[in-house]
Amino acid sequence: MKKIIVSIIILFSINSQAISHVEHYAEFNYLEYELFRNNKSIGYHKYDFVRKNDTLSIKSEVNFKITKLGVDLYKYFAASEEIYKNNKFFKFSSKTNKNKKERYVNISVDAIDSDLIIDGSSYKGKAKKDFIVGTWWNHEITKSKAQISAISGRIIEQTVTFIGKEQVIIGGKTFNTLHFNFKSSDETLPDNKKLNTDIWYEEETYLWVKAAFDKTGYWEYRIKTYK
């Protein structure tokens, strides 16, 4: 069970940028992903894009559970809001319940130097303004040297490798995608802290199509609905 919990933390901790090209996503209002573990559907992750004047709010909800023989072994729920003004990051907040254990993070922008101010359950302090809050929907995450855990505020330095162009088929639909691998830059980290995740974005729209990693089981996000 401990190994399963570590896998969950890695998947959702590594999930936006202080200065981001959010205008790439002007055509999207709603994204929904189905979450699988060992090819079994266990939950969902939803994003609502709400626009008003110069403000974009992305509200996110993650909900899943792992069961065995009808017994719930693990329950997870997280809700967050990511706000941009004039296409620039403004603030982020989230609350997470992992089997009754609470986690949180609040991120704002310093009015003086534009660096990020993090108040999280794992880290409190400042971060560079070009670091990403780990929400995979934003393709700009491929350009950042580090991402910030959307669960606890932990800073994760990363190395991003472009694997190549691939066709991905989900729900009978074929997506022409760009495949990236994300790994922790710090090789001295213990295995349960290391990032090693594959992400696929649609080539023309930058739509996040799929995510996957292998740790005590094979985990995937698969796009279900987008509009």
N, C-alpha and C positions, 0 to 999 in steps of 0.2 A: 504493500500500500504506500509506503514511503516513496518508492521509486515512481509510482504513478503521480503522486503529488509533485515531485520534482519536475516531471514531464509537463504537467499542467502549468507550473510556474514559468518554465522556460517558454512555452508557447505563448502565454498571454503577457509575460513581462516584456517580451521583445516586440510588443505591439504598440509626428507631424513636424513641422519645421518652423523655426522662428520667422524665416522669410521663405514662403512656399508658393509655388505656382499653382495655387488652388483654382485659378481660372480655367485650368485644363479640365476641371470637373463641372463646369457650368451647366452641362446638359444632364447631369445626374441629380436626382432628388431622393433616391432611396436605393440602398444596397442591402442585400441579405445573403448570408453565407450559411451553408450547412456544415457542421463540424462532425468529423468522423474519427474514430479510433479503431484501428484494425478493421477498417472498411465497414464499421457499424456506426450508424447515425446516432449521435448522443446529444445534439443540441444545435444552437444557432447563434449567429452574431449579426445584428442589424445596425444600419446607419441611416439616420434621417438627416437630410440636408435642408436647413431652413434659411431662407434668404430674406433680408429686409434692409432696404437702402444699401448702405455700404458694409453691412454686417452679414457674415455667414456663420451659422451655428450648426455643428455636426453633433447630433446626439446619438450615442451608441449604447447598445445593450447586448450583453453576452449571457447566455443561460444554458447550462448543460448539467448532466449528471451521469455518473458511471454506476451501473447496476450489475449485480451478479445473483442469479437465482431469485430474482424478484426483490432483492435487497439493495437499497441505495448505499453504495460504498463512499461516494463522494458527490457533493453538490457545489456548484459554482455559479455565482451571479455577480455581474459587474455592470455599472452604469456610468457613463461619462459624458462630458460636453466639451467640445473643442471649438473655440471662437476665433474668427479672423475678422479684421477690419481693414478695408481697402486691400484685400488679398494678402495681408500680413498677419502673422500669428499675434493674438492678443492675450488669450489665457486658456487654461485647460484645468479640468477638475474631474476626479473620479472617486468612486467608492466601490470596494470589492468585498464580497463575502465568500471566503473559501472554507467550506465546512465549518461555518460559524466563527471563523477567524477574520477579523476586519482589517482591511488595508485601505490606504487612501493616498492621494497625491493632489496637490494644488500647484499650478505653475502660472506665473505672471511674468511680465516684461519690466525690467528696470527702466524707469523714465529717464535716467541719466545716460547710461551706456548701452541700453537695449539688450543687455545680457538677460538670461533667464533666471528667475528666482524660484527655487524649488522648495516646497514644504511637503515632504512625503514621509510615509511610515518607515522607509529605509534610508532616505537621504534628505538632509536639509542643508541648503546652501545655494551657491550660484553655479551656472553652467554657461558655456559659450552660446551666443545667440544663434549660431548656425547648427546647433544640435537639434535632433528630431525627437518629438514625442512619439513613442513607438506605436503608431496606428498605421497599419499596413496599407490602408486605402490610398495614401498619398505617395505617388511614384518618386517624389523628391527624396524619400528616405534612401534611395540608392546612391545619392550624392553626399551623404553626411558621414563624417568620421565617427560619430557616436549617436546613439539613440537613448532616450530616457524612458524608463519603465512606466507604462501607463497605469500600473498597479501601485507602485511604491515610490517612484521617483529615482530609483537606482540608475546611475549612468553606465551605459554599456558601450565601450569602444568597439568599433566594428571594422571589418575588412569586407568589402563587397566585390564579388567577382561576377562578371557577365559570362554566363555559360553558353548562350546562343539563342537563336530563334527556334521556336518549337510550335507545333500545332497541338493544342490541348482540346480534348473533347469532353464536354460536361453536359449531361442532360440531352444528348443528341445534337448539341450545337458545337461547331468547331471554332476555336479561337486561335488566331495567329498571335503568338505571344513572344515576349522577351523574358528569358529565364535568368534569374539572378540567384547567387548563393551569398548568404550573410553568415560571417563567422566572427567570433570574438577576436579582437586584435591581441589581447593579453593571453598568451599561451600558458601562463602560470596559474590561471584561474582553476579552481577545482572543477571537475567534470559537470557537477550539478549547477554551475554558474555559467558555463560556456554556451555561447550562441552558435547554432549551426542549423540554419533554416533556408529552405528554397522557396522562392517567390516567383510567380508568373504574372506579368502585366500584359494586357492586350496592346499590340504594337501601335495602333492608330489612336486609341482613345486614352491610353494609360490606365484603363480599368483594371483593378486588381482582380484576377481570375482565380488564383489558387495559391495555397501555401501548404508546405509539407515539411515534416521532420520525423526522424526515426529515433525514438528513445523509449525503452520499455513499451514498445508498441509503435505502430505507424500512425501518425496524426496528419489529418488534412483539413484545410478549409476548401470548400468548393462553392463557387458562385451559384446562387439559386435564382435570385431575382434582382434585376436592376432596371431602373426607369428614371 
